[in-house]
Amino acid sequence: MIKVTIAGRPNTGKSTLFNALTGTRDALVHDRPGVTRDTISGMFRNRPYTLYDTAGLENARSGIALDSTNMAFTAIAESDAVLFVVDGRTGLTNEDLDWARLVKRKTRAPVLLLVNKSESEKRLSNVHDFYKLGFGEPVLISAEHKRGFDTVFDFLDKISGLTETEEIEQPEQQADNRIKIAVLGQPNVGKSTFVNRVLGEKRQIVMDAPGVTRDTVKIPTKFYGRDIVLMDTAGLRRKAGVTDDVETLSALKSLDAIDKADVVILMVDSTKNIENQALGIAARVYNAGKILCVALNKWDLVEPELRDEKLLKLKHQFSNSFHQIIKPMILAVSAETGTGVQNMFRRIYEQWDISMAQAPTSLINRIVEKLVADRQPPLSRLKRPMKIKFARQTGRHPMKITINVGGASDIPESYTRYLRRGLATALKWEHLPIVIEYDKAENPYD
């Protein structure tokens, strides 16, 4: 599988091109230059190629721009092909010439020159000027309108040796087997440091300032014996504190990662008190039926004599806030030193395996029968008895139990919580979100 990197100076439409070629909205798109910071990857929509979107190349001596540019050149150096994107409306710039020379020095891979924003010939500058970049004939495209891509595909297919009969096949099965783990939290709690610790390399930009990460970056990797897709997300702040539209878009992508993930690691700063914002993120995870692991980052900075009290307080805080889960999975880690990271993933993998199993119907009914025998359901508002007849597992993520009832079905929430707790304890589902539904339909086994 060939690796293809999109490169060029800021605001030439690289992220729009990435979204068009992958058929996704994974890359954050905005008119402001320099929105993309980290390198994100995806699969071509109709080709078995890996595509990388990189930050705009900038001449910076320090800061985020320097880190982003260095990461872009790392991706370029590791690629089998490069798509060098320029702005057809602006025309050739000195920055284009400078970066083209540097790209030639950094890679021996073939480079295709794409003149973007070429949907209108009247608005184009002199296209022939782009020959000066030394990448051969310029290819006119419009990433926004998805035009001119045939030449791109022909260029890449020639490099890979792909035939027409092969190009429709997509390597989807491998991705389906990976556990997708999203790392969420407020700004500056150590999410990118944690991701870099798992990867064993500086893949994500880390700075002692909030709001560095903007895109949701999906990184396939193998950690502690399992194939996973790790998703680093932008920090989430309270709506009242968000005034920038780029941050708003980043936050929406972070929340969208919950739906795309199998497991969510909610990272909090253990040196501070848990805010309602973190509880709000947890509520979204529970409502989406995902496995939640609360990571108490920077645990090494907490005074040893305060740790037990802080951990107990946090567990009570989460347990009292969400009735769908019996025991929140709260684990102490240090992303900086790596302490507790492997143990966290071991626990996550255990819960994932449990969540993928189908509990035998006979076992569920025995558990429910015992729970009912120990504590009978209350009478309905009409003083009619409620008879629980049959129970079965009908869903996963969240774990769903459907109970057939006879007579009145207005079973109070307090009794539902009793059943949920009893089932979770017996089935070892204490760390998983559980939903109990009641059905007045007839018992199919009568």
Buried (B, 14 or more C-beta within 10 A) or exposed (E): EBBBBBBBBBBBBBBBBBBBBBEBBBBBBBEEEBBBBBBBBBBBBBBBBBBBBBBBBBEEEEEBBBBBBEBBBBBBBEBBBBBBBBBBBEBBBEBBBEBBEBBBEBBEBBBBBBBBBBBEEEEBBEBEBBEEBEBEEBBBBBBBEBEBBEBBBEBBBEBBEBEEEEBEEEEEEEBEEBBBBBBBBBBBBBBBBBBBBBBEEBBBBBEEEBBBBBBBBBBBBEBBEBEBBBBBBBBBBEEEEBEEEBBEBBBBBBBBBBEBBBBBBBBBBBBEEBEEBBBEBBBBBBEBBBBBBBBBBBBBEBEEEEBEEBBEEBBEBBBEBBBBBBBBBBBBBBBBEEBBBEEBBEBBBEBBEBBEEEBEEEEBBEBBEEBBEEEEBEEBEEEEEBEBBBBBBEEBBBBBBBBBBBBBEEBEEEBBBBBBBBBBBBBEBBBBBBBBEBBEEEEEEE
